[in-house]
Amino acid sequence: MIEEFIAGREIQVAIMGNKKLGAIELKPKRKFYDYEAKYSTNAMTKHIIPVELSKNKFNEVMNMALDAHKKIGCRGVTRSDFKFHNNKFYLLEINTQPGMTKLSLVPEIAAYKGISFIKLIEWILKDASTKR
């Protein structure tokens, strides 16, 4: 598969249930946000939270992520990855099982919102339960 490269800022949005949890921007020191930039502390990718966007643009990307989450029938926690270029957002993908490592973005966004890693995992487990 060949895809057109989309330049721009890397913005990731977390959705928790049907709630907009938050967003984070990634600024890799490397040329691309590749495997090394994602998973190596040596790559020194900068995580920026809160994201530096106007209130209108921030709300736009949060709403886009929630709309996509709902439209494809997601449950639980998702992370939508966007590029922001020329004042426009491009949705690249929705991660239905986002990472939970020490460098993962959803736990970082949750922590910024006052939700500990343990509380996040407890919520995910409870949400996944058939005993709702």
N, CA, C and O atoms as a GROMACS GRO file, in nm:
protein
  528
    1MET      N    1   0.084  -0.116   0.000
    1MET     CA    2   0.000   0.000   0.000
    1MET      C    3   0.089   0.124   0.000
    1MET      O    4   0.190   0.129   0.070
    2ILE      N    5   0.052   0.221  -0.078
    2ILE     CA    6   0.124   0.349  -0.082
    2ILE      C    7   0.026   0.457  -0.041
    2ILE      O    8  -0.086   0.466  -0.091
    3GLU      N    9   0.072   0.540   0.054
    3GLU     CA   10  -0.010   0.651   0.101
    3GLU      C   11   0.064   0.781   0.080
    3GLU      O   12   0.187   0.786   0.090
    4GLU      N   13  -0.010   0.885   0.053
    4GLU     CA   14   0.049   1.017   0.039
    4GLU      C   15   0.096   1.066   0.175
    4GLU      O   16   0.024   1.051   0.274
    5PHE      N   17   0.215   1.123   0.180
    5PHE     CA   18   0.268   1.179   0.304
    5PHE      C   19   0.192   1.307   0.338
    5PHE      O   20   0.171   1.392   0.251
    6ILE      N   21   0.151   1.319   0.462
    6ILE     CA   22   0.086   1.441   0.510
    6ILE      C   23   0.179   1.506   0.610
    6ILE      O   24   0.207   1.450   0.716
    7ALA      N   25   0.226   1.623   0.576
    7ALA     CA   26   0.313   1.698   0.667
    7ALA      C   27   0.228   1.755   0.780
    7ALA      O   28   0.106   1.753   0.774
    8GLY      N   29   0.294   1.804   0.880
    8GLY     CA   30   0.221   1.876   0.984
    8GLY      C   31   0.252   1.826   1.124
    8GLY      O   32   0.335   1.738   1.145
    9ARG      N   33   0.182   1.886   1.217
    9ARG     CA   34   0.199   1.854   1.359
    9ARG      C   35   0.129   1.722   1.392
    9ARG      O   36   0.025   1.689   1.335
   10GLU      N   37   0.188   1.648   1.485
   10GLU     CA   38   0.133   1.520   1.531
   10GLU      C   39   0.047   1.547   1.654
   10GLU      O   40   0.098   1.586   1.759
   11ILE      N   41  -0.084   1.526   1.640
   11ILE     CA   42  -0.177   1.549   1.752
   11ILE      C   43  -0.254   1.419   1.776
   11ILE      O   44  -0.310   1.361   1.683
   12GLN      N   45  -0.254   1.374   1.901
   12GLN     CA   46  -0.323   1.251   1.938
   12GLN      C   47  -0.434   1.285   2.037
   12GLN      O   48  -0.414   1.366   2.128
   13VAL      N   49  -0.551   1.222   2.020
   13VAL     CA   50  -0.667   1.249   2.105
   13VAL      C   51  -0.715   1.119   2.168
   13VAL      O   52  -0.731   1.018   2.099
   14ALA      N   53  -0.738   1.122   2.298
   14ALA     CA   54  -0.790   1.006   2.370
   14ALA      C   55  -0.939   1.023   2.398
   14ALA      O   56  -0.984   1.130   2.439
   15ILE      N   57  -1.013   0.915   2.374
   15ILE     CA   58  -1.155   0.908   2.405
   15ILE      C   59  -1.172   0.796   2.507
   15ILE      O   60  -1.112   0.689   2.494
   16MET      N   61  -1.253   0.821   2.608
   16MET     CA   62  -1.276   0.723   2.715
   16MET      C   63  -1.427   0.704   2.727
   16MET      O   64  -1.497   0.790   2.781
   17GLY      N   65  -1.477   0.591   2.676
   17GLY     CA   66  -1.621   0.571   2.669
   17GLY      C   67  -1.677   0.661   2.562
   17GLY      O   68  -1.640   0.650   2.445
   18ASN      N   69  -1.764   0.750   2.599
   18ASN     CA   70  -1.815   0.851   2.507
   18ASN      C   71  -1.776   0.990   2.553
   18ASN      O   72  -1.848   1.088   2.531
   19LYS      N   73  -1.659   0.997   2.618
   19LYS     CA   74  -1.610   1.122   2.676
   19LYS      C   75  -1.479   1.162   2.609
   19LYS      O   76  -1.392   1.077   2.588
   20LYS      N   77  -1.464   1.288   2.578
   20LYS     CA   78  -1.340   1.341   2.523
   20LYS      C   79  -1.242   1.357   2.640
   20LYS      O   80  -1.260   1.444   2.725
   21LEU      N   81  -1.139   1.274   2.643
   21LEU     CA   82  -1.046   1.276   2.756
   21LEU      C   83  -0.944   1.388   2.743
   21LEU      O   84  -0.922   1.463   2.838
   22GLY      N   85  -0.881   1.400   2.628
   22GLY     CA   86  -0.780   1.504   2.611
   22GLY      C   87  -0.693   1.478   2.489
   22GLY      O   88  -0.714   1.383   2.415
   23ALA      N   89  -0.595   1.566   2.470
   23ALA     CA   90  -0.507   1.558   2.353
   23ALA      C   91  -0.364   1.586   2.393
   23ALA      O   92  -0.337   1.647   2.497
   24ILE      N   93  -0.274   1.540   2.309
   24ILE     CA   94  -0.131   1.561   2.330
   24ILE      C   95  -0.067   1.582   2.193
   24ILE      O   96  -0.111   1.524   2.093
   25GLU      N   97   0.036   1.663   2.189
   25GLU     CA   98   0.112   1.683   2.065
   25GLU      C   99   0.249   1.621   2.081
   25GLU      O  100   0.310   1.626   2.188
   26LEU      N  101   0.298   1.562   1.973
   26LEU     CA  102   0.429   1.498   1.974
   26LEU      C  103   0.522   1.574   1.880
   26LEU      O  104   0.487   1.605   1.766
   27LYS      N  105   0.641   1.603   1.931
   27LYS     CA  106   0.743   1.668   1.849
   27LYS      C  107   0.868   1.580   1.851
   27LYS      O  108   0.950   1.590   1.942
   28PRO      N  109   0.881   1.495   1.752
   28PRO     CA  110   0.999   1.408   1.748
   28PRO      C  111   1.124   1.486   1.710
   28PRO      O  112   1.118   1.582   1.632
   29LYS      N  113   1.237   1.445   1.765
   29LYS     CA  114   1.366   1.503   1.727
   29LYS      C  115   1.413   1.441   1.595
   29LYS      O  116   1.495   1.499   1.523
   30ARG      N  117   1.360   1.323   1.565
   30ARG     CA  118   1.394   1.252   1.442
   30ARG      C  119   1.315   1.311   1.326
   30ARG      O  120   1.223   1.391   1.347
   31LYS      N  121   1.350   1.273   1.204
   31LYS     CA  122   1.283   1.325   1.086
   31LYS      C  123   1.135   1.286   1.083
   31LYS      O  124   1.050   1.365   1.042
   32PHE      N  125   1.104   1.163   1.128
   32PHE     CA  126   0.966   1.114   1.131
   32PHE      C  127   0.934   1.061   1.270
   32PHE      O  128   1.024   1.028   1.347
   33TYR      N  129   0.806   1.055   1.300
   33TYR     CA  130   0.761   0.991   1.424
   33TYR      C  131   0.752   0.842   1.395
   33TYR      O  132   0.644   0.788   1.370
   34ASP      N  133   0.868   0.776   1.400
   34ASP     CA  134   0.879   0.634   1.365
   34ASP      C  135   0.887   0.548   1.491
   34ASP      O  136   0.868   0.598   1.602
   35TYR      N  137   0.915   0.420   1.474
   35TYR     CA  138   0.922   0.326   1.586
   35TYR      C  139   1.018   0.376   1.695
   35TYR      O  140   0.984   0.374   1.813
   36GLU      N  141   1.134   0.418   1.654
   36GLU     CA  142   1.235   0.466   1.750
   36GLU      C  143   1.183   0.587   1.827
   36GLU      O  144   1.201   0.596   1.949
   37ALA      N  145   1.120   0.680   1.756
   37ALA     CA  146   1.067   0.802   1.820
   37ALA      C  147   0.956   0.768   1.919
   37ALA      O  148   0.941   0.836   2.021
   38LYS      N  149   0.880   0.663   1.891
   38LYS     CA  150   0.768   0.623   1.978
   38LYS      C  151   0.815   0.550   2.104
   38LYS      O  152   0.766   0.578   2.213
   39TYR      N  153   0.909   0.458   2.088
   39TYR     CA  154   0.936   0.363   2.195
   39TYR      C  155   1.072   0.375   2.262
   39TYR      O  156   1.100   0.301   2.356
   40SER      N  157   1.156   0.465   2.217
   40SER     CA  158   1.288   0.480   2.278
   40SER      C  159   1.298   0.613   2.353
   40SER      O  160   1.272   0.719   2.297
   41THR      N  161   1.336   0.604   2.480
   41THR     CA  162   1.356   0.728   2.556
   41THR      C  163   1.474   0.806   2.500
   41THR      O  164   1.482   0.928   2.517
   42ASN      N  165   1.567   0.737   2.433
   42ASN     CA  166   1.682   0.804   2.372
   42ASN      C  167   1.642   0.893   2.256
   42ASN      O  168   1.716   0.986   2.222
   43ALA      N  169   1.528   0.867   2.195
   43ALA     CA  170   1.482   0.947   2.080
   43ALA      C  171   1.439   1.086   2.124
   43ALA      O  172   1.437   1.180   2.044
   44MET      N  173   1.405   1.100   2.251
   44MET     CA  174   1.371   1.229   2.312
   44MET      C  175   1.257   1.302   2.241
   44MET      O  176   1.263   1.423   2.222
   45THR      N  177   1.153   1.227   2.203
   45THR     CA  178   1.034   1.290   2.147
   45THR      C  179   0.969   1.375   2.256
   45THR      O  180   0.950   1.328   2.368
   46LYS      N  181   0.935   1.498   2.222
   46LYS     CA  182   0.874   1.589   2.319
   46LYS      C  183   0.722   1.568   2.318
   46LYS      O  184   0.659   1.568   2.212
   47HIS      N  185   0.665   1.549   2.437
   47HIS     CA  186   0.521   1.536   2.454
   47HIS      C  187   0.469   1.668   2.509
   47HIS      O  188   0.510   1.712   2.616
   48ILE      N  189   0.378   1.731   2.436
   48ILE     CA  190   0.328   1.863   2.475
   48ILE      C  191   0.181   1.851   2.516
   48ILE      O  192   0.094   1.817   2.436
   49ILE      N  193   0.158   1.880   2.642
   49ILE     CA  194   0.022   1.879   2.696
   49ILE      C  195   0.012   1.991   2.797
   49ILE      O  196   0.092   1.993   2.891
   50PRO      N  197  -0.080   2.084   2.786
   50PRO     CA  198  -0.187   2.088   2.687
   50PRO      C  199  -0.134   2.125   2.548
   50PRO      O  200  -0.030   2.189   2.533
   51VAL      N  201  -0.210   2.081   2.447
   51VAL     CA  202  -0.175   2.109   2.308
   51VAL      C  203  -0.193   2.258   2.282
   51VAL      O  204  -0.291   2.319   2.327
   52GLU      N  205  -0.098   2.315   2.211
   52GLU     CA  206  -0.103   2.458   2.180
   52GLU      C  207  -0.185   2.482   2.054
   52GLU      O  208  -0.131   2.491   1.943
   53LEU      N  209  -0.318   2.493   2.074
   53LEU     CA  210  -0.413   2.521   1.967
   53LEU      C  211  -0.512   2.625   2.018
   53LEU      O  212  -0.529   2.641   2.139
   54SER      N  213  -0.575   2.695   1.927
   54SER     CA  214  -0.683   2.784   1.970
   54SER      C  215  -0.794   2.699   2.030
   54SER      O  216  -0.802   2.579   2.004
   55LYS      N  217  -0.878   2.760   2.110
   55LYS     CA  218  -0.988   2.687   2.172
   55LYS      C  219  -1.077   2.623   2.065
   55LYS      O  220  -1.121   2.509   2.080
   56ASN      N  221  -1.104   2.697   1.957
   56ASN     CA  222  -1.188   2.644   1.849
   56ASN      C  223  -1.124   2.523   1.782
   56ASN      O  224  -1.192   2.424   1.756
   57LYS      N  225  -0.994   2.531   1.753
   57LYS     CA  226  -0.926   2.419   1.686
   57LYS      C  227  -0.914   2.299   1.781
   57LYS      O  228  -0.927   2.184   1.738
   58PHE      N  229  -0.890   2.326   1.909
   58PHE     CA  230  -0.884   2.217   2.007
   58PHE      C  231  -1.019   2.145   2.012
   58PHE      O  232  -1.024   2.022   2.008
   59ASN      N  233  -1.128   2.222   2.022
   59ASN     CA  234  -1.261   2.161   2.025
   59ASN      C  235  -1.290   2.085   1.896
   59ASN      O  236  -1.352   1.979   1.900
   60GLU      N  237  -1.245   2.137   1.783
   60GLU     CA  238  -1.266   2.071   1.654
   60GLU      C  239  -1.202   1.932   1.652
   60GLU      O  240  -1.266   1.835   1.614
   61VAL      N  241  -1.076   1.924   1.693
   61VAL     CA  242  -1.008   1.794   1.688
   61VAL      C  243  -1.066   1.697   1.791
   61VAL      O  244  -1.076   1.577   1.765
   62MET      N  245  -1.104   1.748   1.907
   62MET     CA  246  -1.167   1.662   2.008
   62MET      C  247  -1.300   1.607   1.955
   62MET      O  248  -1.328   1.488   1.972
   63ASN      N  249  -1.379   1.692   1.892
   63ASN     CA  250  -1.508   1.648   1.836
   63ASN      C  251  -1.489   1.549   1.721
   63ASN      O  252  -1.565   1.453   1.709
   64MET      N  253  -1.389   1.572   1.638
   64MET     CA  254  -1.361   1.479   1.528
   64MET      C  255  -1.327   1.340   1.582
   64MET      O  256  -1.374   1.239   1.530
   65ALA      N  257  -1.246   1.336   1.688
   65ALA     CA  258  -1.209   1.206   1.746
   65ALA      C  259  -1.330   1.136   1.805
   65ALA      O  260  -1.349   1.016   1.784
   66LEU      N  261  -1.413   1.209   1.879
   66LEU     CA  262  -1.532   1.148   1.938
   66LEU      C  263  -1.630   1.102   1.830
   66LEU      O  264  -1.687   0.994   1.841
   67ASP      N  265  -1.648   1.182   1.726
   67ASP     CA  266  -1.738   1.144   1.616
   67ASP      C  267  -1.689   1.016   1.549
   67ASP      O  268  -1.768   0.926   1.522
   68ALA      N  269  -1.559   1.008   1.521
   68ALA     CA  270  -1.503   0.888   1.457
   68ALA      C  271  -1.520   0.767   1.548
   68ALA      O  272  -1.558   0.659   1.502
   69HIS      N  273  -1.493   0.784   1.676
   69HIS     CA  274  -1.507   0.678   1.777
   69HIS      C  275  -1.650   0.622   1.773
   69HIS      O  276  -1.670   0.501   1.770
   70LYS      N  277  -1.748   0.711   1.772
   70LYS     CA  278  -1.889   0.671   1.773
   70LYS      C  279  -1.931   0.610   1.639
   70LYS      O  280  -2.000   0.507   1.636
   71LYS      N  281  -1.891   0.672   1.529
   71LYS     CA  282  -1.937   0.629   1.396
   71LYS      C  283  -1.892   0.488   1.360
   71LYS      O  284  -1.964   0.416   1.291
   72ILE      N  285  -1.775   0.448   1.407
   72ILE     CA  286  -1.733   0.311   1.375
   72ILE      C  287  -1.764   0.213   1.488
   72ILE      O  288  -1.722   0.097   1.484
   73GLY      N  289  -1.837   0.260   1.588
   73GLY     CA  290  -1.886   0.172   1.694
   73GLY      C  291  -1.782   0.130   1.797
   73GLY      O  292  -1.790   0.020   1.851
   74CYS      N  293  -1.687   0.217   1.824
   74CYS     CA  294  -1.584   0.184   1.924
   74CYS      C  295  -1.644   0.187   2.064
   74CYS      O  296  -1.742   0.256   2.092
   75ARG      N  297  -1.581   0.110   2.151
   75ARG     CA  298  -1.612   0.112   2.294
   75ARG      C  299  -1.481   0.126   2.368
   75ARG      O  300  -1.373   0.115   2.309
   76GLY      N  301  -1.491   0.150   2.497
   76GLY     CA  302  -1.370   0.158   2.579
   76GLY      C  303  -1.288   0.281   2.547
   76GLY      O  304  -1.343   0.389   2.523
   77VAL      N  305  -1.157   0.264   2.547
   77VAL     CA  306  -1.064   0.374   2.524
   77VAL      C  307  -1.006   0.363   2.384
   77VAL      O  308  -0.963   0.256   2.342
   78THR      N  309  -1.006   0.475   2.312
   78THR     CA  310  -0.939   0.480   2.182
   78THR      C  311  -0.846   0.601   2.179
   78THR      O  312  -0.860   0.696   2.256
   79ARG      N  313  -0.751   0.594   2.086
   79ARG     CA  314  -0.664   0.709   2.060
   79ARG      C  315  -0.666   0.734   1.910
   79ARG      O  316  -0.634   0.647   1.830
   80SER      N  317  -0.705   0.855   1.874
   80SER     CA  318  -0.708   0.893   1.733
   80SER      C  319  -0.585   0.977   1.702
   80SER      O  320  -0.551   1.070   1.777
   81ASP      N  321  -0.519   0.944   1.592
   81ASP     CA  322  -0.396   1.012   1.552
   81ASP      C  323  -0.426   1.106   1.435
   81ASP      O  324  -0.483   1.065   1.334
   82PHE      N  325  -0.388   1.230   1.452
   82PHE     CA  326  -0.413   1.333   1.352
   82PHE      C  327  -0.284   1.399   1.309
   82PHE      O  328  -0.185   1.400   1.382
   83LYS      N  329  -0.286   1.454   1.189
   83LYS     CA  330  -0.187   1.551   1.144
   83LYS      C  331  -0.262   1.683   1.132
   83LYS      O  332  -0.378   1.687   1.090
   84PHE      N  333  -0.196   1.791   1.170
   84PHE     CA  334  -0.253   1.925   1.161
   84PHE      C  335  -0.163   2.005   1.068
   84PHE      O  336  -0.049   2.036   1.101
   85HIS      N  337  -0.219   2.039   0.951
   85HIS     CA  338  -0.139   2.107   0.849
   85HIS      C  339  -0.227   2.210   0.778
   85HIS      O  340  -0.341   2.180   0.742
   86ASN      N  341  -0.174   2.330   0.760
   86ASN     CA  342  -0.248   2.438   0.693
   86ASN      C  343  -0.385   2.459   0.757
   86ASN      O  344  -0.486   2.477   0.688
   87ASN      N  345  -0.386   2.457   0.890
   87ASN     CA  346  -0.508   2.484   0.969
   87ASN      C  347  -0.617   2.380   0.949
   87ASN      O  348  -0.735   2.408   0.972
   88LYS      N  349  -0.579   2.259   0.908
   88LYS     CA  350  -0.676   2.152   0.883
   88LYS      C  351  -0.626   2.023   0.949
   88LYS      O  352  -0.507   1.992   0.947
   89PHE      N  353  -0.720   1.948   1.008
   89PHE     CA  354  -0.688   1.820   1.070
   89PHE      C  355  -0.710   1.706   0.972
   89PHE      O  356  -0.807   1.705   0.896
   90TYR      N  357  -0.620   1.610   0.975
   90TYR     CA  358  -0.631   1.489   0.895
   90TYR      C  359  -0.628   1.370   0.991
   90TYR      O  360  -0.529   1.350   1.062
   91LEU      N  361  -0.735   1.293   0.994
   91LEU     CA  362  -0.740   1.174   1.079
   91LEU      C  363  -0.663   1.063   1.010
   91LEU      O  364  -0.699   1.022   0.899
   92LEU      N  365  -0.558   1.014   1.074
   92LEU     CA  366  -0.476   0.908   1.016
   92LEU      C  367  -0.527   0.770   1.055
   92LEU      O  368  -0.535   0.681   0.971
   93GLU      N  369  -0.562   0.754   1.182
   93GLU     CA  370  -0.609   0.624   1.229
   93GLU      C  371  -0.672   0.636   1.367
   93GLU      O  372  -0.651   0.733   1.440
   94ILE      N  373  -0.750   0.533   1.401
   94ILE     CA  374  -0.805   0.519   1.536
   94ILE      C  375  -0.746   0.392   1.594
   94ILE      O  376  -0.761   0.284   1.536
   95ASN      N  377  -0.681   0.404   1.708
   95ASN     CA  378  -0.623   0.290   1.778
   95ASN      C  379  -0.724   0.241   1.881
   95ASN      O  380  -0.749   0.309   1.981
   96THR      N  381  -0.781   0.123   1.857
   96THR     CA  382  -0.884   0.070   1.947
   96THR      C  383  -0.824  -0.001   2.067
   96THR      O  384  -0.895  -0.031   2.163
   97GLN      N  385  -0.696  -0.027   2.063
   97GLN     CA  386  -0.624  -0.083   2.177
   97GLN      C  387  -0.494  -0.006   2.194
   97GLN      O  388  -0.386  -0.059   2.166
   98PRO      N  389  -0.504   0.118   2.240
   98PRO     CA  390  -0.383   0.200   2.251
   98PRO      C  391  -0.287   0.145   2.356
   98PRO      O  392  -0.327   0.076   2.450
   99GLY      N  393  -0.160   0.178   2.338
   99GLY     CA  394  -0.056   0.128   2.426
   99GLY      C  395  -0.073   0.170   2.571
   99GLY      O  396  -0.137   0.271   2.603
  100MET      N  397  -0.015   0.090   2.658
  100MET     CA  398  -0.019   0.117   2.802
  100MET      C  399   0.120   0.102   2.863
  100MET      O  400   0.134   0.053   2.974
  101THR      N  401   0.223   0.146   2.790
  101THR     CA  402   0.360   0.141   2.840
  101THR      C  403   0.392   0.273   2.909
  101THR      O  404   0.309   0.364   2.916
  102LYS      N  405   0.515   0.283   2.962
  102LYS     CA  406   0.554   0.406   3.030
  102LYS      C  407   0.567   0.524   2.933
  102LYS      O  408   0.568   0.639   2.977
  103LEU      N  409   0.576   0.499   2.804
  103LEU     CA  410   0.582   0.607   2.705
  103LEU      C  411   0.450   0.624   2.630
  103LEU      O  412   0.442   0.706   2.538
  104SER      N  413   0.347   0.550   2.668
  104SER     CA  414   0.220   0.554   2.597
  104SER      C  415   0.143   0.684   2.624
  104SER      O  416   0.155   0.745   2.730
  105LEU      N  417   0.065   0.722   2.525
  105LEU     CA  418   0.001   0.853   2.527
  105LEU      C  419  -0.129   0.859   2.605
  105LEU      O  420  -0.154   0.957   2.675
  106VAL      N  421  -0.213   0.755   2.595
  106VAL     CA  422  -0.341   0.759   2.668
  106VAL      C  423  -0.318   0.768   2.819
  106VAL      O  424  -0.382   0.851   2.883
  107PRO      N  425  -0.231   0.687   2.878
  107PRO     CA  426  -0.206   0.704   3.022
  107PRO      C  427  -0.153   0.843   3.057
  107PRO      O  428  -0.184   0.897   3.164
  108GLU      N  429  -0.073   0.901   2.968
  108GLU     CA  430  -0.020   1.035   2.993
  108GLU      C  431  -0.132   1.140   2.989
  108GLU      O  432  -0.137   1.230   3.073
  109ILE      N  433  -0.221   1.127   2.891
  109ILE     CA  434  -0.335   1.219   2.882
  109ILE      C  435  -0.424   1.202   3.005
  109ILE      O  436  -0.469   1.300   3.064
  110ALA      N  437  -0.450   1.076   3.044
  110ALA     CA  438  -0.534   1.049   3.161
  110ALA      C  439  -0.472   1.110   3.286
  110ALA      O  440  -0.542   1.172   3.366
  111ALA      N  441  -0.341   1.092   3.304
  111ALA     CA  442  -0.272   1.148   3.422
  111ALA      C  443  -0.287   1.300   3.425
  111ALA      O  444  -0.308   1.359   3.531
  112TYR      N  445  -0.275   1.363   3.308
  112TYR     CA  446  -0.290   1.508   3.301
  112TYR      C  447  -0.431   1.549   3.346
  112TYR      O  448  -0.449   1.657   3.402
  113LYS      N  449  -0.528   1.463   3.320
  113LYS     CA  450  -0.667   1.489   3.359
  113LYS      C  451  -0.697   1.441   3.501
  113LYS      O  452  -0.812   1.445   3.545
  114GLY      N  453  -0.594   1.395   3.573
  114GLY     CA  454  -0.612   1.353   3.712
  114GLY      C  455  -0.655   1.209   3.730
  114GLY      O  456  -0.699   1.171   3.838
  115ILE      N  457  -0.643   1.128   3.626
  115ILE     CA  458  -0.679   0.986   3.633
  115ILE      C  459  -0.551   0.904   3.640
  115ILE      O  460  -0.472   0.902   3.545
  116SER      N  461  -0.529   0.837   3.752
  116SER     CA  462  -0.408   0.757   3.768
  116SER      C  463  -0.410   0.638   3.674
  116SER      O  464  -0.515   0.600   3.621
  117PHE      N  465  -0.294   0.579   3.653
  117PHE     CA  466  -0.284   0.461   3.567
  117PHE      C  467  -0.373   0.349   3.621
  117PHE      O  468  -0.443   0.283   3.544
  118ILE      N  469  -0.371   0.327   3.752
  118ILE     CA  470  -0.454   0.222   3.812
  118ILE      C  471  -0.601   0.250   3.788
  118ILE      O  472  -0.675   0.158   3.751
  119LYS      N  473  -0.646   0.374   3.808
  119LYS     CA  474  -0.786   0.410   3.785
  119LYS      C  475  -0.825   0.391   3.638
  119LYS      O  476  -0.935   0.348   3.608
  120LEU      N  477  -0.733   0.425   3.548
  120LEU     CA  478  -0.758   0.406   3.405
  120LEU      C  479  -0.778   0.258   3.374
  120LEU      O  480  -0.874   0.222   3.304
  121ILE      N  481  -0.690   0.173   3.424
  121ILE     CA  482  -0.701   0.029   3.400
  121ILE      C  483  -0.829  -0.027   3.464
  121ILE      O  484  -0.898  -0.109   3.403
  122GLU      N  485  -0.860   0.018   3.585
  122GLU     CA  486  -0.984  -0.027   3.649
  122GLU      C  487  -1.106   0.012   3.565
  122GLU      O  488  -1.199  -0.067   3.549
  123TRP      N  489  -1.106   0.133   3.511
  123TRP     CA  490  -1.217   0.178   3.428
  123TRP      C  491  -1.228   0.091   3.303
  123TRP      O  492  -1.338   0.050   3.265
  124ILE      N  493  -1.115   0.064   3.239
  124ILE     CA  494  -1.114  -0.018   3.116
  124ILE      C  495  -1.171  -0.157   3.147
  124ILE      O  496  -1.252  -0.208   3.071
  125LEU      N  497  -1.127  -0.217   3.257
  125LEU     CA  498  -1.176  -0.351   3.295
  125LEU      C  499  -1.325  -0.350   3.326
  125LEU      O  500  -1.398  -0.438   3.281
  126LYS      N  501  -1.368  -0.252   3.400
  126LYS     CA  502  -1.510  -0.243   3.434
  126LYS      C  503  -1.593  -0.219   3.307
  126LYS      O  504  -1.699  -0.279   3.290
  127ASP      N  505  -1.546  -0.133   3.220
  127ASP     CA  506  -1.617  -0.103   3.096
  127ASP      C  507  -1.627  -0.227   3.006
  127ASP      O  508  -1.725  -0.244   2.934
  128ALA      N  509  -1.526  -0.311   3.010
  128ALA     CA  510  -1.524  -0.432   2.928
  128ALA      C  511  -1.609  -0.545   2.986
  128ALA      O  512  -1.641  -0.641   2.916
  129SER      N  513  -1.646  -0.532   3.111
  129SER     CA  514  -1.722  -0.637   3.178
  129SER      C  515  -1.859  -0.656   3.114
  129SER      O  516  -1.920  -0.561   3.065
  130THR      N  517  -1.906  -0.779   3.114
  130THR     CA  518  -2.040  -0.809   3.065
  130THR      C  519  -2.144  -0.786   3.173
  130THR      O  520  -2.264  -0.797   3.148
  131LYS      N  521  -2.099  -0.753   3.293
  131LYS     CA  522  -2.190  -0.734   3.407
  131LYS      C  523  -2.219  -0.585   3.428
  131LYS      O  524  -2.204  -0.534   3.539
  132ARG      N  525  -2.261  -0.518   3.324
  132ARG     CA  526  -2.293  -0.375   3.336
  132ARG      C  527  -2.440  -0.358   3.360
  132ARG      O  528  -2.487  -0.244   3.373
   0.00000   0.00000   0.00000
